[in-house]
Structures are given as structure tokens and as C-alpha cells.
Amino acid sequence: MSSNNENLAMQRIARLVDENSFMEIGSLVTARSTDFNMDAAKAPSDGVVTGHGLIDGNLVFIYSQDASVLNGTIGEMHAKKIASVYDMAMKMGAPVIGFIDCGGVRLQESVDALDGFGLIYAKEVAASGMVPQICGVFGNCGGGLSVVPALCDFAFIEESKGRMFINPADAVSGNRAEVCDTASAKFQGENNGCVDFTGSEDEIMARIRQLVCMLPNNSEGDVYTGSCRDDLNRACESMENMKGDPRYLLSQIADGHAFFETKADFAKNMVTGLFQLNGMTVGAVANCTEVYDAQGSCTEKFTSTLTARGCSKAADFIQFCDAFSIPVLSITNVTGFNNTMCSEKNLARALARMTSAFANASCAKVNLITGEAYGSAYVFMNSKSIGADFVYAWQDAKIGAMDAVMAAKIMYPDAGAEEIKSKAAEYESLQDSAAAAAARGYVDRIIAPADSRKYLVAAFEMLYTKYVQAPEKKHGTR
């Protein structure tokens, strides 16, 4: 145990882990450089506290930067301490949690410090897909250091003091900090695509503890991370009333109504997150057209289209789940693609990434169609065509090439209103319904919304032992 409980870096660790479980490693390490009046006595622990502890009995490895020592800057020994944490975590198969509060590169150590940056990046890349990596930003995280949380699986930023940036706000061309603070937690959470949550330090600690308890410890770990006291056959009433908000649907389906959303403020029209079914951790990727508050009032609306940001968000999350063999549930309610100039520049590649992620994933994959599923946008959302193991559809779901009325107008351009209405009804019956898709084998079962939980529990239980032989290739290119 470390006796130095006064510095903020140690206090943060103590608030995260189980009481008296943290064991510090490398407390006597100090900077080696003495250039520019550097003195080892002025750099206790070289500005970073490292060690291991427990979170609800789960082993975790932790590093926490100490801004009171040389402003938390990264030097040679500072980086080596963080690297040693990663080495131990990979040996033991346990998550790595990093707390960043840093003034950047230590100028007195120059290229030695830069080499330290590279060492940290290399260890993050080596650990990626082997053990979960979680990062909390509680102070400055600028320049090259901002890549550290971006390389992690999950990142959290403290809402008032957390600062994440490549370039300071005033250095961004055409911008001033008072106009748009691009380093703020709010801006980064909404725009950079790697921030999962912004809030107070206490809220972040609680979220990290919850996350660690839901995740497998490593890529060989079990997805059964908890026990279930919830009724496996519990009916999910009123699901169809707020089907546009998958957060509500997932909370209704989940054990104990608990859904852990990731990247909550980024690309809100695509929802990703984790929940549990009978104690099994499951990842969710879902189209979102509405957002409801705690009182059941609709606060935001989105078109039922795929966007570049939403597809990239989904692709990253699917790849994470597959790396740790976490099964994936997709909830499909989509009619097409976002039609903006930005989408035309970025959407095709983002769609390719999401399609590749779904198709390549060997974890269990189930698709639940809750609303409209039209055109190739439906195909991209974990359809049977690209590898879903099971596809369920609610009774009133629409599945087809396009809306029936639009299809009728295209096929019968000279028809009157009555004929269009008749042909649309015929098209919907023959080509545009869940029943029509099920008749062709594209839907495995049509279910009532209230029965969603019990069918999904059964599906993922059956798929628990799924095994897919990987093709003989190095890796895909998307």
C-alpha cells in the first residue's frame, strides 16, 4: 500500500477501487534526466501513480497522472511506468484504466519523452482486443496525448476541468476559445467520436465501476459477468409506444432495466451500449428516431436514415464486441440514407465500415426489426444477408425495397389515386411485410413486442457456444 494518500492522483484511484485494495507499483521511480536543473527529488514517482486493485472483486491495473509533479508531463520513466502497467495487464488478462491530467510532453527530456509517447501508443495497440482499456480525462489531455483516450475502448471526460484537444481552441484556424471552446468536454463529447460520457468525477468513477463489472476481463473471458434475478419471461409492456427510442426498448429488455449507453452525445441517431440478459453481457447497436426523457416526453427527433457518423460509431462498437466475443443485438428501424453534402462525402465509406464490421464479426448476432426496414439501409443493419444468426420482427414491421405507396407510384406512373391505393396494398401484402420476408426465410420469427425479452434471452443462450472458423487471411481492408 502507498502511504502517499494526499495527492489527487492517489485520491482518484482510492475512489475508484474497492476499499484498501490498491497496491502501488514503482513508487520509488524518478526521472533520470538532470538537464535544465531537473532534480529527481522534485519528481516523486515521476508524476504518475501506477499499480493494481479490485473493482467489485475484479482485478484491474491502473495509472493515474499527478499534475502536482512537473505538471504531470510525460517523460522517459513516466512512460515506462505506464508501459509496465500494460505489460502486467496483458500477462494477467485484466483491464487497464488510465486517469489523464497532463501538461503534455516534458520538454527537458525532449526525444526521450517523445519516445515515451510512442511506447505508450505501442502498448495500447498491443493490448487492443486483448484486455479492455478505459480512460478518464480529469485535466489537460492535449496534442499527441489526445490519441491515448482515442486508442482506448472507452473514454470519459470530467465536465468542468477535463480538456481534450489536438490543437488549443485559439490555435484552430478562424476560431477563438470564447467563440467555440473546442477543447471542452461538451464539444469533444458531441464531435470527436471517442468520448462515452461527460460528467463529474464521482459520476465517472461510478460509470467505470459499472462498466468493469459488465465487461469480460479479457478476450478469453466469459460474457456471463453477473447473475440474473429478473424474470426471464418478463413481458415488456408498452414497447411499441416509444419504439423510436431504443434506449427505452433496451432498458425494458435488459436484466433489471439497466442499459449502459456508450458515445451517448455523439451521432445520437445511432445508439450503442451494453446490457445484460440472464447475466450475459450483450452489445446493442440500434437506429434511433426519437429521444424521450424520464417523464416520457419526446425531446428530440431524427430522420430514420443512416448517417456517416452513426455508421462509424456502430462499426467501432461492433468491432469491440467481436474482439471480446460479446454478442450483438441490432435494433433496426431505418428507411434510407441521410441526404446532405457531408453525407455524400463520407457516408459510403462509413457504410462500408459498418457492413464489414457486421459481416466479419464471429460473435453471436441477432437482429430485431421494430419498425420500418427499407432498401439497402436495412441490409446494412445486420440483416440475414450479411450474417445475422437470427432475425426477429415485430408484428407490424415493414420490410422491403421501399414504402409500398412509393413503389406503386413508380411501377404504375399513370395510375389514378384509387389504383395506386389498391396496388400499394397488394405490394405491401406480397413484398413489404414481415410475413412476406419470413416466408422467404429472411425473418426467423414474427413476435409480439411484449415478448421481445424472452425470445432474445433464448436466442443468445442458444448462441452461447457459437464457433466460426476464421478465413485464412491476414485481415480485411475495411
C-alpha positions as CSV (number, residue, x, y, z in Angstrom):
1,M,0.0,0.0,0.0
2,S,1.2,3.5,-0.7
3,S,1.4,5.9,2.2
4,N,1.0,8.9,-0.1
5,N,-2.8,9.4,0.1
6,E,-2.7,13.2,-0.2
7,N,-2.0,13.7,-3.9
8,L,-5.0,13.9,-6.2
9,A,-3.8,11.1,-8.4
10,M,-3.9,8.7,-5.5
11,Q,-7.3,10.0,-4.3
12,R,-8.8,9.3,-7.6
13,I,-7.6,5.7,-7.5
14,A,-8.9,5.3,-4.0
15,R,-12.4,6.5,-5.0
16,L,-12.4,4.0,-7.9
17,V,-11.3,0.7,-6.4
18,D,-12.6,-1.4,-3.6
19,E,-11.5,-0.1,-0.2
20,N,-7.9,-0.9,0.7
21,S,-7.4,-3.0,-2.5
22,F,-4.9,-0.8,-4.3
23,M,-1.3,-1.8,-4.4
24,E,1.1,0.7,-5.8
25,I,4.0,-0.4,-8.1
26,G,7.0,1.7,-8.9
27,S,6.6,4.3,-6.2
28,L,10.3,4.9,-6.0
29,V,10.8,5.5,-9.7
30,T,12.0,9.1,-10.5
31,A,13.2,10.9,-13.6
32,R,16.7,10.1,-14.8
33,S,17.4,13.3,-16.6
34,T,19.2,16.1,-14.8
35,D,19.2,18.6,-17.7
36,F,17.9,22.1,-17.2
37,N,18.0,21.9,-13.4
38,M,15.9,18.7,-13.3
39,D,16.2,17.0,-9.9
40,A,14.9,13.5,-9.1
41,A,13.9,14.7,-5.7
42,K,11.4,17.1,-7.4
43,A,9.8,14.3,-9.4
44,P,8.4,11.7,-6.9
45,S,7.0,8.7,-8.8
46,D,7.9,10.7,-11.9
47,G,4.4,12.2,-11.9
48,V,2.3,9.0,-12.3
49,V,0.9,6.6,-9.7
50,T,0.7,3.0,-11.0
51,G,-0.5,-0.3,-9.6
52,H,-3.4,-2.7,-9.4
53,G,-6.6,-3.0,-7.4
54,L,-10.0,-4.5,-7.4
55,I,-13.4,-3.3,-8.6
56,D,-16.2,-5.4,-7.1
57,G,-13.6,-8.2,-6.8
58,N,-12.3,-7.8,-10.4
59,L,-8.6,-7.3,-10.9
60,V,-7.7,-4.0,-12.7
61,F,-4.4,-2.3,-13.5
62,I,-4.4,1.5,-13.1
63,Y,-2.2,4.5,-13.8
64,S,-3.1,8.0,-12.6
65,Q,-1.1,11.1,-13.6
66,D,-0.2,13.5,-10.9
67,A,-0.4,17.1,-12.1
68,S,1.3,18.4,-9.0
69,V,4.6,16.8,-10.2
70,L,6.1,18.6,-13.1
71,N,2.6,19.4,-14.2
72,G,2.0,15.7,-14.9
73,T,4.2,15.9,-18.0
74,I,5.3,12.7,-19.7
75,G,9.0,11.8,-19.6
76,E,11.0,8.7,-20.1
77,M,10.4,7.0,-16.8
78,H,6.8,8.2,-16.6
79,A,6.1,6.4,-19.9
80,K,8.0,3.3,-18.8
81,K,5.8,3.1,-15.7
82,I,2.6,3.2,-17.8
83,A,4.1,0.7,-20.2
84,S,4.8,-1.7,-17.3
85,V,1.2,-1.5,-16.2
86,Y,0.2,-2.6,-19.7
87,D,2.7,-5.5,-19.6
88,M,1.3,-6.7,-16.4
89,A,-2.3,-6.3,-17.5
90,M,-1.7,-8.4,-20.7
91,K,0.1,-11.1,-18.6
92,M,-2.8,-11.3,-16.1
93,G,-5.6,-10.7,-18.6
94,A,-7.1,-7.7,-16.7
95,P,-8.4,-4.3,-17.8
96,V,-6.3,-1.2,-17.9
97,I,-7.7,2.1,-16.5
98,G,-5.8,5.3,-17.0
99,F,-6.5,8.7,-15.5
100,I,-5.1,11.6,-17.5
101,D,-4.2,15.0,-16.1
102,C,-1.1,16.1,-18.0
103,G,0.8,19.1,-19.3
104,G,2.0,17.2,-22.3
105,V,5.5,16.2,-23.3
106,R,8.3,17.0,-20.8
107,L,10.5,19.5,-22.8
108,Q,13.5,18.9,-20.6
109,E,13.7,15.3,-21.8
110,S,12.9,16.1,-25.5
111,V,13.3,13.0,-27.7
112,D,13.4,10.7,-24.6
113,A,9.9,12.0,-23.8
114,L,8.8,11.6,-27.4
115,D,10.0,8.0,-27.4
116,G,7.9,7.6,-24.2
117,F,4.8,8.7,-26.1
118,G,5.5,6.1,-28.8
119,L,6.0,3.4,-26.2
120,I,2.6,4.2,-24.7
121,Y,0.9,4.1,-28.1
122,A,2.6,0.8,-28.9
123,K,1.4,-0.8,-25.7
124,E,-2.2,0.4,-26.2
125,V,-2.2,-1.1,-29.7
126,A,-0.7,-4.4,-28.4
127,A,-3.4,-4.6,-25.7
128,S,-6.3,-3.7,-28.0
129,G,-8.7,-6.6,-28.3
130,M,-6.8,-8.5,-25.6
131,V,-7.9,-6.6,-22.5
132,P,-10.4,-3.7,-22.1
133,Q,-8.9,-0.2,-22.0
134,I,-10.7,2.6,-20.2
135,C,-9.6,6.2,-19.9
136,G,-10.7,9.1,-17.7
137,V,-9.7,12.7,-18.6
138,F,-9.7,14.9,-15.5
139,G,-7.4,17.7,-16.6
140,N,-5.4,18.6,-19.7
141,C,-5.1,16.0,-22.5
142,G,-3.6,17.8,-25.5
143,G,-1.6,17.3,-28.6
144,G,-0.3,13.8,-29.1
145,L,-1.6,12.7,-25.7
146,S,-5.2,13.0,-27.0
147,V,-4.6,9.9,-29.0
148,V,-4.3,7.9,-25.8
149,P,-8.0,8.1,-24.9
150,A,-8.8,7.7,-28.6
151,L,-6.9,4.4,-28.7
152,C,-8.8,3.2,-25.6
153,D,-12.1,1.3,-25.8
154,F,-13.9,3.7,-23.5
155,A,-13.2,7.3,-22.6
156,F,-14.7,9.6,-20.1
157,I,-14.2,13.4,-19.6
158,E,-14.8,15.4,-16.4
159,E,-17.3,18.1,-17.4
160,S,-15.6,21.2,-16.0
161,K,-11.8,20.6,-15.9
162,G,-11.4,17.9,-18.5
163,R,-9.8,19.3,-21.6
164,M,-9.1,17.2,-24.7
165,F,-7.6,18.6,-27.9
166,I,-5.1,18.2,-30.7
167,N,-4.7,22.0,-31.1
168,P,-5.8,24.5,-28.4
169,A,-9.0,26.3,-29.3
170,D,-7.2,29.6,-30.1
171,A,-4.9,27.8,-32.5
172,V,-7.7,26.4,-34.6
173,S,-7.9,28.4,-37.8
174,G,-10.7,31.0,-37.8
175,N,-11.6,30.2,-34.2
176,R,-11.3,31.8,-30.7
177,A,-11.9,30.0,-27.4
178,E,-14.7,32.4,-26.5
179,V,-16.5,31.7,-29.7
180,C,-16.1,27.9,-29.6
181,D,-14.2,26.0,-26.9
182,T,-13.1,23.1,-29.0
183,A,-11.2,21.5,-26.0
184,S,-14.3,21.4,-23.7
185,A,-15.8,18.2,-22.6
186,K,-19.1,19.1,-24.3
187,F,-17.6,19.9,-27.7
188,Q,-15.4,16.7,-27.6
189,G,-18.3,14.5,-26.4
190,E,-20.5,15.7,-29.3
191,N,-17.9,15.7,-32.0
192,N,-14.8,13.6,-31.7
193,G,-16.5,10.2,-31.6
194,C,-14.4,8.6,-28.8
195,V,-16.0,10.1,-25.6
196,D,-18.5,7.9,-23.9
197,F,-19.6,10.2,-21.1
198,T,-19.1,13.6,-19.6
199,G,-19.9,14.3,-16.0
200,S,-18.5,14.9,-12.5
201,E,-15.6,12.9,-11.2
202,D,-17.9,10.9,-8.9
203,E,-20.2,10.1,-11.8
204,I,-17.3,9.0,-13.9
205,M,-16.0,6.7,-11.2
206,A,-19.4,5.1,-10.8
207,R,-19.7,4.6,-14.6
208,I,-16.3,3.0,-14.8
209,R,-17.1,0.6,-11.9
210,Q,-20.4,-0.3,-13.6
211,L,-18.6,-0.8,-16.9
212,V,-15.8,-3.0,-15.5
213,C,-18.5,-5.2,-13.8
214,M,-20.2,-5.7,-17.2
215,L,-17.1,-6.5,-19.4
216,P,-15.2,-9.7,-19.7
217,N,-11.8,-9.3,-18.1
218,N,-10.1,-10.2,-21.4
219,S,-10.7,-11.7,-24.8
220,E,-10.8,-15.2,-23.3
221,G,-13.1,-14.2,-20.5
222,D,-16.7,-15.2,-20.1
223,V,-19.6,-12.9,-21.1
224,Y,-21.6,-14.2,-18.2
225,T,-20.4,-11.3,-15.9
226,G,-23.3,-11.3,-13.5
227,S,-26.3,-13.2,-12.0
228,C,-29.9,-12.6,-13.0
229,R,-32.7,-12.1,-10.6
230,D,-35.1,-10.8,-13.2
231,D,-37.9,-12.9,-14.7
232,L,-36.5,-14.4,-18.0
233,N,-40.1,-14.4,-19.4
234,R,-41.0,-10.9,-18.2
235,A,-43.4,-9.2,-20.6
236,C,-42.1,-5.9,-21.9
237,E,-45.3,-3.8,-21.9
238,S,-45.8,-0.7,-24.0
239,M,-42.7,-1.3,-26.1
240,E,-44.4,-0.1,-29.3
241,N,-45.4,3.2,-27.7
242,M,-41.8,4.5,-27.7
243,K,-40.2,2.3,-30.3
244,G,-38.4,5.2,-31.9
245,D,-36.1,5.4,-28.8
246,P,-34.0,2.2,-28.5
247,R,-32.7,3.3,-25.1
248,Y,-36.2,2.7,-23.8
249,L,-36.6,-0.6,-25.6
250,L,-33.2,-1.8,-24.4
251,S,-33.9,-0.8,-20.8
252,Q,-37.2,-2.7,-21.0
253,I,-35.5,-5.8,-22.4
254,A,-32.4,-5.8,-20.1
255,D,-32.0,-7.5,-16.7
256,G,-33.0,-5.0,-14.0
257,H,-33.9,-2.5,-16.7
258,A,-30.2,-1.4,-16.8
259,F,-28.7,-0.1,-20.1
260,F,-25.2,1.3,-20.3
261,E,-25.0,3.7,-23.2
262,T,-21.7,4.4,-25.0
263,K,-20.8,7.5,-27.0
264,A,-24.1,9.0,-25.8
265,D,-23.7,12.5,-27.1
266,F,-22.1,11.6,-30.5
267,A,-24.3,10.6,-33.5
268,K,-27.5,10.4,-31.5
269,N,-29.4,8.8,-34.3
270,M,-27.4,5.6,-33.7
271,V,-27.4,4.1,-30.2
272,T,-24.7,1.8,-28.9
273,G,-24.2,0.3,-25.5
274,L,-24.2,-2.7,-23.2
275,F,-26.9,-4.5,-21.2
276,Q,-27.4,-8.0,-19.7
277,L,-29.7,-10.9,-20.5
278,N,-29.8,-13.6,-17.9
279,G,-26.4,-12.3,-16.6
280,M,-24.9,-12.4,-20.1
281,T,-23.4,-9.1,-21.3
282,V,-24.8,-8.1,-24.8
283,G,-23.8,-5.2,-27.0
284,A,-26.5,-3.2,-28.7
285,V,-26.5,-1.2,-32.0
286,A,-29.8,0.5,-32.8
287,N,-31.3,3.1,-35.1
288,C,-32.9,6.0,-33.2
289,T,-35.6,8.3,-34.4
290,E,-36.8,9.8,-31.1
291,V,-35.4,10.6,-27.7
292,Y,-37.7,10.5,-24.6
293,D,-36.9,12.0,-21.2
294,A,-37.7,10.4,-17.8
295,Q,-41.2,11.7,-17.9
296,G,-41.9,10.1,-21.3
297,S,-41.9,13.3,-23.3
298,C,-40.2,13.3,-26.7
299,T,-37.3,15.8,-26.6
300,E,-35.5,15.1,-29.9
301,K,-36.4,13.7,-33.3
302,F,-34.3,12.3,-36.1
303,T,-35.0,11.0,-39.6
304,S,-35.0,7.2,-39.9
305,T,-31.8,7.4,-42.0
306,L,-28.2,6.2,-41.7
307,T,-25.5,8.9,-41.3
308,A,-21.8,8.7,-41.7
309,R,-21.2,9.4,-38.0
310,G,-23.8,6.9,-36.9
311,C,-22.3,4.1,-39.1
312,S,-18.7,4.8,-37.9
313,K,-20.0,4.8,-34.3
314,A,-21.7,1.4,-34.9
315,A,-18.6,-0.1,-36.7
316,D,-16.3,0.8,-33.8
317,F,-18.6,-0.7,-31.3
318,I,-19.3,-3.9,-33.2
319,Q,-15.5,-4.5,-33.6
320,F,-15.1,-4.0,-29.9
321,C,-17.8,-6.5,-29.1
322,D,-16.5,-9.1,-31.5
323,A,-12.9,-8.8,-30.1
324,F,-14.2,-9.8,-26.7
325,S,-16.8,-12.3,-28.0
326,I,-19.7,-10.1,-26.7
327,P,-22.9,-11.0,-28.6
328,V,-24.5,-8.2,-30.5
329,L,-28.2,-7.2,-30.8
330,S,-29.2,-4.8,-33.6
331,I,-32.5,-3.0,-33.5
332,T,-33.5,-2.0,-37.0
333,N,-35.8,0.9,-37.8
334,V,-34.4,2.6,-41.0
335,T,-35.7,3.7,-44.3
336,G,-32.7,5.2,-46.2
337,F,-29.7,7.4,-46.1
338,N,-29.0,11.0,-44.9
339,N,-29.1,13.2,-48.0
340,T,-26.6,16.0,-47.2
341,M,-23.4,17.2,-48.8
342,C,-21.5,15.9,-45.8
343,S,-23.1,12.5,-46.2
344,E,-22.2,12.4,-49.9
345,K,-18.5,12.9,-48.9
346,N,-18.4,10.4,-46.1
347,L,-21.3,8.0,-46.0
348,A,-20.2,5.3,-48.5
349,R,-17.0,4.6,-46.6
350,A,-18.8,4.7,-43.3
351,L,-21.4,2.3,-44.6
352,A,-18.6,0.0,-45.8
353,R,-17.0,0.0,-42.4
354,M,-20.3,-0.9,-40.6
355,T,-21.1,-3.6,-43.2
356,S,-17.6,-5.0,-42.8
357,A,-17.9,-5.0,-39.0
358,F,-21.2,-6.8,-39.0
359,A,-20.2,-9.3,-41.7
360,N,-16.8,-10.1,-40.2
361,A,-18.0,-10.4,-36.6
362,S,-18.0,-14.0,-35.5
363,C,-19.7,-13.3,-32.2
364,A,-23.4,-14.1,-31.8
365,K,-25.6,-11.7,-33.8
366,V,-29.3,-11.2,-33.5
367,N,-31.4,-8.6,-35.4
368,L,-34.7,-7.3,-34.1
369,I,-36.8,-5.3,-36.6
370,T,-39.1,-3.0,-34.7
371,G,-40.4,-0.6,-37.4
372,E,-39.6,0.1,-41.0
373,A,-36.7,-1.7,-42.7
374,Y,-36.4,-0.5,-46.3
375,G,-33.9,-0.8,-49.0
376,S,-30.2,-1.4,-48.7
377,A,-30.2,0.6,-45.5
378,Y,-32.0,-2.4,-43.9
379,V,-29.5,-4.8,-45.4
380,F,-26.6,-2.9,-43.8
381,M,-28.2,-3.2,-40.3
382,N,-27.3,-6.8,-39.6
383,S,-29.7,-8.5,-42.0
384,K,-29.6,-12.2,-42.7
385,S,-27.7,-11.4,-45.9
386,I,-24.6,-10.1,-44.1
387,G,-24.6,-12.7,-41.3
388,A,-27.2,-12.3,-38.6
389,D,-27.8,-15.6,-36.8
390,F,-31.4,-14.8,-36.0
391,V,-33.7,-12.1,-37.2
392,Y,-36.9,-11.4,-35.3
393,A,-39.5,-8.8,-36.4
394,W,-42.4,-7.2,-34.6
395,Q,-45.9,-8.0,-35.9
396,D,-46.4,-4.6,-37.6
397,A,-42.8,-4.3,-39.0
398,K,-42.4,-3.3,-42.7
399,I,-39.6,-5.0,-44.6
400,G,-38.9,-4.4,-48.3
401,A,-37.3,-2.4,-51.0
402,M,-39.3,0.7,-50.2
403,D,-42.5,2.1,-48.9
404,A,-45.5,0.4,-50.6
405,V,-47.1,3.6,-51.8
406,M,-43.9,4.9,-53.3
407,A,-43.3,1.5,-55.0
408,A,-46.8,1.6,-56.5
409,K,-46.3,5.1,-57.9
410,I,-43.0,4.0,-59.6
411,M,-44.4,0.8,-61.0
412,Y,-47.7,2.5,-62.2
413,P,-46.8,6.1,-63.0
414,D,-50.0,6.8,-64.9
415,A,-52.4,5.2,-62.4
416,G,-55.0,7.2,-60.5
417,A,-55.3,7.6,-56.8
418,E,-57.6,4.6,-56.3
419,E,-55.4,2.3,-58.3
420,I,-52.3,3.4,-56.5
421,K,-54.0,2.7,-53.2
422,S,-55.0,-0.8,-54.4
423,K,-51.6,-1.6,-55.8
424,A,-49.9,-0.3,-52.7
425,A,-52.0,-2.6,-50.5
426,E,-51.2,-5.5,-52.8
427,Y,-47.5,-4.7,-52.8
428,E,-47.4,-4.4,-49.0
429,S,-49.1,-7.8,-48.6
430,L,-46.8,-9.5,-51.1
431,Q,-43.5,-7.7,-50.8
432,D,-43.4,-5.2,-47.9
433,S,-44.4,-7.0,-44.7
434,A,-42.7,-9.0,-42.0
435,A,-44.7,-12.0,-43.1
436,A,-43.5,-11.7,-46.7
437,A,-39.9,-11.6,-45.5
438,A,-40.5,-14.5,-43.1
439,A,-41.9,-16.6,-46.0
440,R,-38.7,-16.2,-47.8
441,G,-36.5,-17.1,-44.8
442,Y,-35.2,-13.5,-44.1
443,V,-37.0,-13.4,-40.8
444,D,-36.9,-16.3,-38.4
445,R,-39.9,-15.4,-36.3
446,I,-42.5,-12.7,-36.0
447,I,-43.1,-11.8,-32.4
448,A,-45.2,-9.5,-30.3
449,P,-43.3,-6.5,-28.9
450,A,-44.1,-7.6,-25.3
451,D,-42.4,-11.0,-25.9
452,S,-39.1,-9.5,-27.0
453,R,-37.1,-10.2,-23.8
454,K,-37.9,-13.9,-23.6
455,Y,-37.1,-14.6,-27.3
456,L,-33.9,-12.7,-27.1
457,V,-32.8,-14.4,-23.9
458,A,-33.5,-17.8,-25.6
459,A,-31.6,-16.8,-28.8
460,F,-28.5,-15.6,-27.1
461,E,-28.5,-18.6,-24.7
462,M,-28.6,-21.0,-27.7
463,L,-25.8,-19.0,-29.5
464,Y,-23.5,-19.0,-26.5
465,T,-21.4,-21.8,-27.9
466,K,-21.3,-20.4,-31.5
467,Y,-17.9,-21.0,-33.2
468,V,-16.8,-19.7,-36.6
469,Q,-13.5,-20.7,-38.2
470,A,-11.8,-17.6,-39.4
471,P,-10.8,-17.5,-43.0
472,E,-7.1,-17.8,-43.9
473,K,-6.2,-14.2,-44.5
474,K,-4.2,-11.6,-42.6
475,H,-7.1,-9.1,-42.2
476,G,-9.7,-7.2,-44.2
477,T,-9.0,-3.8,-45.6
478,R,-12.1,-2.0,-44.2
